[in-house]
């Protein structure tokens, strides 16, 4: 069973960048699809980006972040990254990484069985 821990959140000005990391332990990490989700206060958790298992050759993004965020994985380090550029105040949320032991990237949170505790990202205007 895999355990996930996010890091890299913080406070940044609009237009700035952050790189989030999702470190995994306890399982065959390369065999998991990994997704990034976010949840702002008073809102539902939403899909941000996902990456396929093994080599991570397939990625998928929410329209709201397409062209600004990039998801990648380094299986040797058991880590998935979310590079976030051109950040906007509406990107402010707690960001979660999630693991799915199936072959396809899913966009619904209930399709992921493993979750990290989250990391706060705050973008000031």
Secondary structure, 3 states (H helix, E strand, C coil): CCEEEEECCEEEECCCCEEEEEEEECCCHHHCEEEEEEECCCCCCEEEEEECCCCCCCEEECCCCCCCEEEEEEHHHCEEEEEECCCCHHHCEEEEEEEECCCCCCCCHHHCCEECCCEEEEEEC
